[in-house]
Amino acid sequence: MAYTESIASRIVWCQQQKTRARAEFEFEGWNAEEAGLRDALLNRDHTNQYRYCPSGVRERYVMGLQDGLALIRAAAVEQYCSASRD
């Protein structure tokens, strides 16, 4: 499925950015975004586990999760529209 490739590409991007992070906070942000993307793929939400993290880290997790879910929804709409045309 195309959305899994898009999400996988974003996960790889996050991993690459983690290796370039210069500060712990930056590393944690990329790590959180990656976790959010993975959770979207696995249909789970661990937002509550980030409630005591710095707000920037929590926001990155939520961003990854929401972006992943949006990609999944877009793929479902695309598949529906494609099936309707046939």
MARBA-3410 file (N, C-alpha, C, O; in Angstrom, 1 decimal):
86
0.8,-1.2,0.0,0.0,0.0,0.0,0.9,1.2,0.0,1.9,1.3,0.6 ~ 0.4,2.2,-0.7,1.2,3.5,-0.9,1.4,4.2,0.4,2.5,4.8,0.7 ~ 0.4,4.2,1.3,0.5,4.9,2.6,1.6,4.3,3.5,2.3,5.1,4.2 ~ 1.7,3.0,3.4,2.8,2.4,4.3,4.2,2.8,3.8,5.1,3.0,4.6 ~ 4.3,3.0,2.5,5.6,3.5,1.9,5.8,4.9,2.3,7.0,5.2,2.6
4.8,5.7,2.3,5.0,7.1,2.7,5.3,7.2,4.2,6.2,8.0,4.6 ~ 4.7,6.4,5.0,4.9,6.5,6.4,6.3,5.9,6.7,7.1,6.4,7.5 ~ 6.7,4.8,6.0,8.0,4.2,6.1,9.1,5.2,5.8,10.1,5.3,6.4 ~ 8.8,6.0,4.7,9.8,7.0,4.3,10.0,8.1,5.4,11.1,8.5,5.7 ~ 8.9,8.5,6.0,9.0,9.4,7.1,9.7,8.9,8.3,10.5,9.6,9.0
9.5,7.6,8.6,10.2,6.9,9.7,11.7,6.9,9.4,12.5,7.2,10.3 ~ 12.1,6.6,8.2,13.5,6.6,7.9,14.1,8.0,8.0,15.2,8.2,8.5 ~ 13.3,9.0,7.5,13.7,10.4,7.7,14.0,10.7,9.1,15.0,11.4,9.5 ~ 13.1,10.4,10.0,13.2,10.6,11.4,14.5,10.0,12.0,15.2,10.6,12.7 ~ 14.7,8.7,11.6,15.9,8.0,12.0,17.2,8.7,11.5,18.2,8.8,12.3
17.2,9.2,10.3,18.3,9.9,9.8,18.6,11.2,10.6,19.7,11.6,10.9 ~ 17.5,11.9,10.9,17.6,13.2,11.6,18.1,13.0,13.0,18.8,13.8,13.6 ~ 17.7,11.8,13.6,18.2,11.5,15.0,19.7,11.4,15.0,20.3,11.8,16.0 ~ 20.3,10.9,14.0,21.7,10.7,13.9,22.4,12.1,13.8,23.6,12.2,14.1 ~ 21.7,13.1,13.3,22.2,14.4,13.2,21.9,15.4,14.3,22.4,16.5,14.3
21.1,14.9,15.2,20.6,15.7,16.3,21.8,16.2,17.2,22.7,15.4,17.5 ~ 21.8,17.5,17.5,23.0,18.0,18.3,22.6,18.1,19.8,23.5,18.3,20.6 ~ 21.4,18.0,20.1,21.0,18.2,21.5,20.0,17.0,21.8,19.3,16.5,21.0 ~ 19.9,16.7,23.1,19.1,15.6,23.6,17.6,15.9,23.3,16.8,15.0,22.8 ~ 17.2,17.2,23.4,15.8,17.6,23.2,15.5,17.3,21.7,14.4,16.9,21.4
16.4,17.7,20.8,16.2,17.5,19.4,16.1,16.0,19.1,15.2,15.6,18.3 ~ 16.9,15.2,19.6,16.9,13.7,19.5,15.5,13.2,19.9,14.9,12.4,19.2 ~ 15.1,13.6,21.1,13.8,13.1,21.7,12.7,13.5,20.8,11.7,12.8,20.7 ~ 12.7,14.7,20.2,11.7,15.1,19.3,11.6,14.2,18.0,10.5,13.8,17.7 ~ 12.7,13.9,17.4,12.7,13.0,16.3,12.2,11.6,16.7,11.5,10.9,15.9
12.6,11.2,17.9,12.2,9.9,18.4,10.7,9.8,18.6,10.1,8.8,18.3 ~ 10.2,10.9,19.1,8.7,10.9,19.4,7.9,10.9,18.1,6.9,10.3,18.0 ~ 8.4,11.7,17.1,7.7,11.7,15.8,7.7,10.4,15.2,6.7,9.9,14.6 ~ 8.9,9.7,15.2,8.9,8.3,14.7,8.0,7.4,15.4,7.3,6.6,14.8 ~ 7.9,7.5,16.7,7.0,6.7,17.5,5.5,7.0,17.1,4.7,6.0,17.0
5.2,8.2,16.9,3.8,8.6,16.5,3.5,7.9,15.1,2.4,7.5,14.9 ~ 4.4,8.0,14.2,4.2,7.4,12.9,4.0,5.9,13.0,3.1,5.3,12.4 ~ 4.8,5.2,13.8,4.7,3.8,14.0,3.3,3.4,14.7,2.7,2.5,14.3 ~ 2.9,4.3,15.6,1.7,4.0,16.3,0.5,4.2,15.3,-0.5,3.4,15.4 ~ 0.6,5.1,14.4,-0.5,5.2,13.4,-0.6,4.0,12.6,-1.7,3.5,12.3
0.6,3.4,12.2,0.5,2.2,11.4,-0.1,1.0,12.2,-0.7,0.2,11.6 ~ 0.2,1.0,13.5,-0.3,-0.1,14.3,-1.6,0.2,15.0,-2.1,-0.6,15.8 ~ -2.2,1.3,14.6,-3.6,1.7,15.1,-3.6,1.8,16.6,-4.5,1.2,17.3 ~ -2.6,2.5,17.2,-2.6,2.7,18.6,-2.2,4.1,18.9,-1.7,4.9,18.1 ~ -2.5,4.6,20.1,-2.3,6.0,20.5,-1.7,6.0,21.9,-2.3,5.6,22.9
-0.4,6.4,22.0,0.3,6.5,23.3,0.5,8.0,23.7,1.4,8.3,24.4 ~ -0.4,8.8,23.3,-0.3,10.2,23.7,-0.2,10.4,25.2,0.6,11.3,25.6 ~ -1.0,9.7,25.9,-1.0,9.8,27.4,0.4,9.5,28.0,0.7,10.0,29.1 ~ 1.2,8.7,27.3,2.6,8.4,27.8,3.5,9.6,27.6,4.6,9.6,28.2 ~ 3.1,10.6,26.9,3.9,11.8,26.6,3.5,13.0,27.4,4.0,14.1,27.2
2.5,12.8,28.3,2.0,13.9,29.0,3.0,14.6,30.0,2.8,15.8,30.2 ~ 4.0,13.9,30.4,5.0,14.5,31.3,6.3,14.9,30.6,7.2,15.4,31.2 ~ 6.3,14.7,29.3,7.4,15.1,28.5,7.4,16.6,28.2,6.3,17.2,28.4 ~ 8.5,17.2,27.9,8.4,18.6,27.4,7.4,18.7,26.3,7.2,17.8,25.5 ~ 6.7,19.9,26.3,5.6,20.1,25.3,6.1,19.9,23.9,5.3,19.4,23.1
7.3,20.3,23.6,7.8,20.1,22.2,7.9,18.6,21.8,7.7,18.3,20.6 ~ 8.3,17.8,22.7,8.4,16.3,22.4,7.0,15.8,22.3,6.8,15.0,21.3 ~ 6.1,16.1,23.2,4.7,15.7,23.1,4.1,16.1,21.7,3.4,15.3,21.1 ~ 4.3,17.3,21.3,3.8,17.8,20.1,4.4,17.1,18.9,3.6,16.8,17.9 ~ 5.6,16.7,18.9,6.2,15.9,17.8,5.6,14.5,17.7,5.3,14.0,16.6
5.3,13.9,18.9,4.6,12.6,18.9,3.2,12.7,18.2,2.9,12.0,17.3 ~ 2.5,13.7,18.7,1.1,13.9,18.2,1.2,14.3,16.7,0.3,13.8,15.9 ~ 2.1,15.1,16.3,2.3,15.4,14.8,2.5,14.1,14.0,1.9,13.9,13.0 ~ 3.4,13.2,14.5,3.7,12.0,13.8,2.5,11.1,13.7,2.2,10.6,12.7 ~ 1.8,11.0,14.8,0.6,10.2,14.9,-0.5,10.7,13.9,-1.1,10.0,13.2
-0.7,12.0,14.0,-1.8,12.7,13.1,-1.4,12.6,11.7,-2.3,12.3,10.8 ~ -0.1,12.8,11.3,0.3,12.7,10.0,0.1,11.3,9.4,-0.4,11.1,8.3 ~ 0.5,10.3,10.2,0.4,8.9,9.8,-1.1,8.6,9.6,-1.4,7.9,8.6 ~ -2.0,9.0,10.5,-3.4,8.7,10.4,-4.0,9.4,9.2,-4.8,8.9,8.5 ~ -3.5,10.6,8.9,-4.0,11.3,7.7,-3.6,10.6,6.4,-4.4,10.5,5.5
-2.4,10.1,6.4,-1.9,9.4,5.2,-2.8,8.1,5.0,-3.1,7.7,3.9 ~ -3.1,7.4,6.1,-3.9,6.2,6.0,-5.3,6.6,5.5,-5.9,5.9,4.7 ~ -5.9,7.7,6.0,-7.2,8.1,5.6,-7.2,8.5,4.1,-8.1,8.2,3.4 ~ -6.2,9.2,3.7,-6.1,9.6,2.3,-6.0,8.4,1.4,-6.6,8.4,0.3 ~ -5.3,7.4,1.8,-5.2,6.2,1.0,-6.5,5.5,0.9,-6.8,4.9,-0.1
-7.3,5.5,2.0,-8.6,4.9,2.0,-9.5,5.6,1.0,-10.3,5.0,0.3 ~ -9.5,6.9,1.0,-10.3,7.7,0.1,-9.9,7.5,-1.3,-10.7,7.3,-2.2 ~ -8.6,7.4,-1.6,-8.1,7.2,-2.9,-8.5,5.8,-3.4,-8.9,5.6,-4.5 ~ -8.5,4.8,-2.5,-8.9,3.5,-2.9,-10.4,3.4,-3.2,-10.9,2.8,-4.1 ~ -11.2,4.1,-2.4,-12.6,4.2,-2.6,-13.0,4.9,-3.9,-13.8,4.4,-4.7
-12.3,6.0,-4.2,-12.5,6.7,-5.5,-12.1,5.9,-6.7,-12.8,5.9,-7.7 ~ -11.0,5.2,-6.5,-10.5,4.3,-7.6,-11.5,3.2,-7.9,-11.8,2.9,-9.0 ~ -12.1,2.6,-6.8,-13.1,1.5,-7.0,-14.4,2.1,-7.6,-15.0,1.3,-8.3 ~ -14.7,3.3,-7.2,-15.9,3.9,-7.8,-15.9,4.1,-9.3,-16.9,4.0,-10.0 ~ -14.7,4.4,-9.8,-14.5,4.7,-11.2,-14.6,3.4,-12.0,-14.9,3.4,-13.2
-14.3,2.3,-11.4,-14.3,1.0,-12.2,-15.6,0.5,-12.5,-15.8,-0.6,-13.1
END
